[in-house]
Amino acid sequence: MSSQDGELTRQFYAAYRNPGLAVLEGFHPARHALRFGARLDVAVTYDRQRLLVLAERLAPESVPGIEGVLQVVTRERFNRLSRRSLSSPLLSICARPQYDIAAVLAERAKPIVHLDRPRNPGNVGAVVRVAAAADLGAVTVSGQDPWSPVAIRSATGLQFALPVASMELPTSCDRPIVAVDIDCEPLDAGRLAPDSILVVGSERHGLPAWVREVAHRSVGVPMRPGVSSMNLATALAAVLYSWRTSAFERDGRYPW
């Protein structure tokens, strides 16, 4: 093993375990990280030409941020650095952004979503993706790391587009808490306060009883009889876009 290979192995081994760093698996997480202000510290590829052609086609503004730190390694070395098979030849490391979640909660300009102990990090990433598209104020998650490589990959790096943090449900703030669960009152998105915390439970067990007890409201997405659940991100998307479109139809503007 060359000294370069040894150093890269140490860097990625440490980065996968460092809560202050993000490992970006593939091109798409890296391009979104760069688009929203991150700086890559390390980047490796086994096919420089293919990677740069892809970057020029999909996000030419990302090329300088990738090219400036890019190292070329063998395919074998690349596969050993990555924990998963990647569809695009890029593996990179950057610092996670530091957010003042207390300040975000106090601002109350936009809704936030809280995931209560989700089981699947891929679903966490999908929720982050929906939240970023809907321009939410933040995503908070208990019982799962929303910055894990799998969650970042599933979100295509959109953790860099809005505050995303691990924490318990913030029940001490002044925001109204809205439980999103099955067997609740039908969703009437026009009645939701724009500074709400939308709480979504785990894929298998839903929300615990104590969350329903502290919630100001509990709403559900109407579904066909016999269908008992839907994906976390799908449920959240249904709530958010019903909320935004109904508010626009009623008031002529979006609620945030």
Secondary structure, DSSP 8 states (H G I E B T S, - for coil): --HHHHHHHHHHHHHTT-TTEEEEESHHHHHHHHHTT--EEEEEES-HHHHHHHHHHH-GGGHHHHHTTEEE--HHHHHHH-SS--SSS-EEEEE-----HHHHHHH-SS-EEEEES-S-HHHHHHHHHHHHHTT-SEEEEESS-TTSHHHHHHTTTGGGSS-EEE----TTSSS-EEEEEEEEEE--GGGS-TT-EEEE-BTTTBS-HHHHHH-SEEEE----TT-----HHHHHHHHHHHHHHHHHHHHSS---
